[in-house]
């Protein structure tokens, strides 16, 4: 299908250039514009007349903003589409798509790395040496992987990958999912309830999407079930853990360490965790990142945009407008 010159807007990213996207659109005569998309006015100024919008996480597409756009589709660089008013997009005839299958190895590896740092007391050991001290009396007790059980919550791509990595390091691995797969790798035990997993685990690693209503998966009741001295790792969604409950659990010694890459509020405000900051390993929502996974994400997002430009259906559909409303935006 021959396509005349089109405009694609890229908003809310920090990419140094758009060479990957330009290569995907090379034969389509596409013009790329970009900007931060810091608020509704900025989004409209950059992307108001764009046919397709490729969006990072920060820009917010509420109904008011969407009504001022002429785009046929919005593609998220990533999995989450909480930043888009999906009902309004459907009403207005706008496709919404995402990229779900990227960064699997990176996120799983980051989860395991956070867990290992907590298990070995790496942060505490670094602090001892940096403060001019020596010895590890204040870091005890430490345990071998073979003496510990990791509970992996979620058996999707990332959860399964993380579970296999934990298993390969010698941990005992159990897992729970509301919709488990028919088969799991040999050596990984499926448990029937989240509560059982929490009671049995020395390390809990979260790998599930947030709930539609934003309700936390782990709150005070769940922390009360966990082993004293246990560790919780979250590289999935900040909304999965209720921050106030986490702070209480750390203060009261219900758990030993939290290793977190995602937070209820981002960028995270360290002051929110001031009382327990020494018991938390922080990372800045980077679990997904490697050069390889970023390139994969960008290629797949641009390819979704190309499909819509070419009159084809995207693969990772979040919102599919009615044919009548979609045609009205041509």
VENSUL-V788108 format. One record per pair of residues at least 12 apart in sequence whose C-alpha atoms are under 8 Angstrom apart, sorted by the first residue. I is the first residue (numbers start at 1). J is the second residue. D is the distance in Angstrom with one decimal. If there is no record, write none. Layout:
# VENSUL-V788108
((I	J	D) (I	J	D))
This chain:
# VENSUL-V788108
((1	310	6.6) (2	28	7.6) (3	28	5.9) (3	29	7.4) (3	309	7.9) (3	310	7.3) (4	28	7.1) (4	29	6.5) (5	28	7.0) (5	29	4.8) (5	30	5.4) (5	31	7.0) (6	28	7.7) (6	29	6.5) (6	30	4.7) (6	31	6.0) (6	50	7.6) (6	51	6.6) (7	30	5.7) (7	31	4.7) (7	32	5.9) (7	33	7.3) (7	49	7.6) (7	50	4.9) (7	51	5.7) (7	52	7.0) (8	30	6.8) (8	31	6.2) (8	32	4.9) (8	33	6.4) (8	47	7.8) (8	50	5.4) (8	51	5.9) (8	52	4.9) (8	53	5.8) (8	54	7.4) (9	32	5.8) (9	33	4.8) (9	34	5.4) (9	46	6.9) (9	47	5.4) (9	50	5.8) (9	51	7.9) (9	52	6.4) (9	53	4.8) (9	54	6.2) (10	32	7.2) (10	33	6.2) (10	34	4.6) (10	35	6.7) (10	53	5.9) (10	54	4.7) (10	55	5.9) (11	34	5.5) (11	35	5.1) (11	36	5.3) (11	37	5.3) (11	43	7.4) (11	46	7.9) (11	53	7.3) (11	54	6.4) (11	55	5.0) (11	56	6.3) (11	59	7.1) (12	35	6.6) (12	36	4.4) (12	37	5.4) (12	38	7.3) (12	55	5.9) (12	56	4.7) (12	57	6.6) (12	58	5.8) (12	59	5.8) (13	35	7.9) (13	36	6.8) (13	55	7.3) (13	56	5.2) (13	57	7.9) (20	295	7.4) (20	298	6.8) (20	299	6.2) (21	298	6.9) (21	299	6.5) (21	302	5.6) (24	299	7.1) (24	302	6.4) (24	303	6.5) (24	306	7.5) (25	302	7.7) (25	306	6.9) (33	46	7.1) (33	47	7.7) (34	46	6.6) (36	59	7.7) (37	58	7.6) (37	59	5.3) (38	58	7.2) (38	59	5.9) (39	59	6.7) (39	60	7.1) (40	60	7.2) (40	61	7.4) (40	65	5.5) (41	65	7.9) (43	59	7.5) (43	65	7.7) (44	65	7.1) (44	68	6.7) (44	69	6.5) (47	69	7.1) (48	68	6.6) (48	69	4.6) (48	70	6.2) (48	71	7.5) (49	69	6.5) (49	70	5.5) (49	71	6.8) (50	69	7.7) (50	70	6.6) (50	71	5.5) (51	70	6.6) (51	71	4.2) (51	72	5.5) (51	73	7.1) (51	309	7.9) (52	71	5.3) (52	72	5.9) (52	73	5.1) (52	74	6.0) (52	75	7.7) (52	305	6.5) (52	309	7.6) (53	71	6.9) (53	73	6.4) (53	74	4.8) (53	75	6.2) (53	305	8.0) (54	74	5.9) (54	75	4.9) (54	76	5.9) (54	77	6.8) (54	301	7.3) (54	302	7.6) (54	305	7.6) (55	74	7.1) (55	75	6.2) (55	76	4.9) (55	77	5.8) (56	76	6.1) (56	77	5.3) (56	78	7.5) (57	76	7.5) (57	77	7.3) (57	78	7.8) (57	80	8.0) (57	83	7.0) (58	83	7.5) (59	83	6.9) (60	83	4.9) (60	84	6.2) (61	83	6.0) (61	84	4.7) (61	85	6.1) (62	83	7.7) (62	84	6.1) (62	85	5.2) (62	88	7.7) (63	85	6.2) (63	88	5.5) (63	89	7.6) (66	88	7.4) (66	89	7.0) (66	92	7.9) (67	92	7.4) (70	329	6.8) (71	94	7.0) (71	329	7.2) (72	93	7.3) (72	94	5.1) (72	95	6.2) (72	308	7.7) (72	326	7.0) (72	329	6.0) (72	330	7.2) (73	94	5.1) (73	95	4.3) (73	96	5.7) (73	97	7.6) (73	305	7.5) (73	308	7.1) (74	94	7.2) (74	95	6.2) (74	96	4.9) (74	97	6.4) (75	96	5.8) (75	97	4.7) (75	98	5.3) (75	99	8.0) (75	301	6.4) (75	304	7.1) (75	305	6.7) (76	96	7.8) (76	97	6.3) (76	98	4.6) (76	99	6.7) (76	301	7.0) (77	98	6.4) (77	99	6.2) (77	297	6.6) (77	298	6.8) (77	301	6.0) (78	98	5.9) (78	99	4.9) (78	100	6.2) (78	102	8.0) (78	297	7.1) (79	98	5.7) (79	99	5.4) (79	100	4.8) (80	98	7.5) (81	98	7.4) (86	319	6.6) (89	319	7.3) (89	321	7.8) (90	319	6.2) (90	320	6.7) (90	321	5.1) (90	322	7.7) (91	321	7.4) (91	325	7.8) (92	321	7.8) (92	325	6.7) (93	320	7.9) (93	321	4.7) (93	322	6.6) (93	325	4.5) (93	326	4.7) (93	328	7.6) (93	329	7.1) (94	319	7.5) (94	320	7.4) (94	321	6.0) (94	326	6.6) (95	317	7.6) (95	318	7.7) (95	319	5.4) (95	320	5.3) (95	321	6.0) (95	326	7.9) (96	317	6.3) (96	318	5.3) (96	319	4.8) (96	320	7.0) (97	304	7.4) (97	314	6.9) (97	315	7.8) (97	316	5.4) (97	317	4.7) (97	318	5.2) (97	319	6.8) (98	301	7.0) (98	316	5.6) (98	317	7.0) (98	318	7.1) (99	297	6.7) (99	300	6.6) (99	301	6.1) (99	316	6.5) (100	316	7.3) (102	288	8.0) (102	293	6.1) (102	296	6.5) (102	297	5.9) (103	288	5.0) (103	289	6.9) (103	290	7.8) (103	293	4.9) (103	294	7.7) (103	297	7.8) (104	157	6.5) (104	158	5.1) (104	161	7.4) (104	288	7.4) (105	158	7.1) (105	161	6.9) (106	287	6.2) (106	288	5.3) (106	289	6.4) (106	290	6.6) (106	293	7.3) (107	158	6.8) (107	235	7.0) (107	287	4.7) (107	288	4.8) (107	289	7.7) (108	158	5.6) (108	159	7.1) (108	161	6.0) (108	162	4.5) (108	165	7.8) (108	287	8.0) (109	162	6.8) (109	165	7.7) (109	287	8.0) (110	235	7.8) (110	287	5.3) (110	288	7.9) (111	162	7.2) (111	205	7.2) (111	233	6.7) (111	234	7.3) (111	235	6.3) (111	287	7.4) (112	162	6.7) (112	165	7.3) (112	166	6.8) (114	233	7.0) (114	259	5.8) (114	260	7.9) (114	281	7.5) (115	203	7.4) (115	231	7.6) (115	232	8.0) (115	233	6.5) (115	259	6.9) (118	231	7.2) (118	257	6.6) (118	258	8.0) (118	259	7.1) (118	281	7.7) (119	142	6.7) (119	143	7.3) (119	231	7.9) (120	142	6.3) (120	143	7.9) (121	139	6.2) (121	142	7.6) (123	281	7.4) (124	139	6.5) (125	139	7.0) (145	169	7.0) (145	170	5.4) (145	171	4.6) (145	172	7.6) (146	170	5.3) (146	171	5.0) (146	172	6.4) (147	171	7.3) (147	172	7.7) (148	171	5.9) (148	172	6.2) (148	201	7.6) (148	202	5.9) (148	203	7.7) (149	171	6.0) (149	172	4.6) (149	173	5.6) (149	174	7.2) (149	200	7.2) (149	201	5.0) (149	202	5.3) (149	203	6.5) (150	166	7.5) (150	171	6.6) (150	172	6.1) (150	173	4.9) (150	174	6.3) (150	201	5.4) (150	202	6.0) (150	203	4.7) (150	204	5.9) (150	205	7.3) (151	173	6.0) (151	174	4.9) (151	175	5.4) (151	176	7.6) (151	197	5.8) (151	198	7.2) (151	200	7.7) (151	201	5.3) (151	202	7.6) (151	203	6.1) (151	204	4.7) (151	205	6.2) (152	173	7.3) (152	174	6.3) (152	175	4.6) (152	176	6.6) (152	204	6.0) (152	205	5.0) (152	206	6.2) (152	207	7.1) (153	175	5.7) (153	176	5.2) (153	177	6.2) (153	194	7.7) (153	204	7.3) (153	205	6.1) (153	206	4.9) (153	207	5.6) (153	208	6.6) (154	175	6.9) (154	176	6.0) (154	177	4.9) (154	178	8.0) (154	180	7.9) (154	206	6.8) (154	207	4.9) (154	208	5.0) (155	175	7.2) (155	176	7.1) (155	177	6.0) (155	180	6.2) (155	181	7.0) (155	207	7.4) (155	208	8.0) (156	207	7.5) (156	208	7.7) (158	207	6.7) (159	206	7.8) (159	207	5.3) (159	208	7.9) (160	184	7.8) (163	175	8.0) (163	188	7.5) (164	185	7.3) (167	187	7.5) (167	188	7.6) (172	188	7.7) (173	187	7.4) (173	188	5.3) (173	189	6.5) (174	188	5.6) (174	189	4.6) (174	190	5.7) (174	191	6.7) (174	197	7.1) (174	201	8.0) (175	188	7.2) (175	189	6.2) (175	190	5.0) (175	191	6.1) (175	197	7.0) (176	190	5.8) (176	191	5.5) (176	192	6.6) (176	193	6.5) (176	194	6.2) (176	197	6.9) (177	194	7.8) (195	222	7.2) (195	225	7.1) (198	222	7.3) (198	225	6.1) (198	226	5.1) (198	227	7.6) (199	225	5.4) (199	226	5.1) (199	227	6.2) (200	226	7.6) (200	227	7.3) (201	226	7.2) (201	227	7.0) (201	230	7.5) (202	226	7.9) (202	227	6.4) (202	229	7.6) (202	230	4.7) (202	231	6.3) (203	230	5.7) (203	231	4.6) (203	232	5.7) (203	233	7.5) (204	230	7.9) (204	231	6.3) (204	232	4.7) (204	233	6.1) (205	232	6.0) (205	233	4.6) (205	234	6.0) (206	232	7.9) (206	233	6.3) (206	234	5.2) (206	235	6.8) (206	236	6.3) (207	234	7.5) (207	235	7.1) (207	236	5.4) (208	236	6.4) (208	237	7.7) (209	236	6.7) (209	237	6.4) (210	237	5.9) (210	239	6.2) (210	240	5.9) (211	240	8.0) (214	239	6.2) (214	240	8.0) (215	239	7.0) (215	240	7.3) (216	239	5.5) (216	240	4.4) (216	241	5.3) (216	242	5.7) (217	239	7.9) (217	240	4.8) (217	241	6.1) (217	242	7.9) (218	240	6.1) (218	241	4.8) (218	242	6.3) (219	241	6.3) (219	242	5.3) (219	245	5.4) (219	246	7.2) (220	245	5.1) (220	246	7.5) (220	249	7.5) (223	245	7.7) (223	246	7.6) (223	249	6.4) (223	254	6.8) (223	255	7.5) (224	249	7.8) (224	254	6.7) (226	254	7.1) (226	255	7.2) (227	254	7.1) (227	255	7.0) (228	253	6.8) (228	254	5.0) (228	255	5.4) (228	256	7.2) (229	253	7.0) (229	254	6.7) (229	255	4.8) (229	256	4.4) (229	257	7.6) (230	254	7.7) (230	255	4.8) (230	256	5.4) (230	257	6.9) (231	255	6.1) (231	256	5.8) (231	257	4.9) (231	258	5.7) (231	259	7.5) (232	255	7.8) (232	257	6.6) (232	258	4.9) (232	259	6.2) (233	258	6.0) (233	259	4.7) (233	260	5.8) (234	259	6.5) (234	260	5.0) (234	261	6.2) (234	262	6.6) (235	260	6.3) (235	261	5.0) (235	262	5.8) (235	285	7.6) (235	287	6.4) (236	261	7.9) (236	262	6.7) (237	262	5.8) (237	263	7.1) (237	264	8.0) (238	262	4.6) (238	263	3.8) (238	264	4.5) (238	265	7.5) (239	263	6.8) (239	264	5.1) (241	264	7.7) (242	264	7.6) (243	263	8.0) (243	264	7.0) (247	273	6.9) (247	275	7.8) (247	276	6.5) (250	276	6.5) (250	279	7.1) (251	275	7.6) (251	276	6.5) (256	279	6.8) (257	279	5.1) (257	280	5.7) (257	281	7.6) (258	279	6.6) (258	280	4.8) (258	281	6.3) (259	280	5.7) (259	281	4.5) (259	282	6.2) (260	280	7.3) (260	281	6.2) (260	282	5.3) (260	283	6.3) (261	282	6.1) (261	283	4.7) (261	284	5.7) (261	285	4.7) (261	286	6.7) (261	287	6.6) (262	283	7.8) (262	284	7.2) (262	285	5.3) (267	284	7.6) (304	316	7.9))
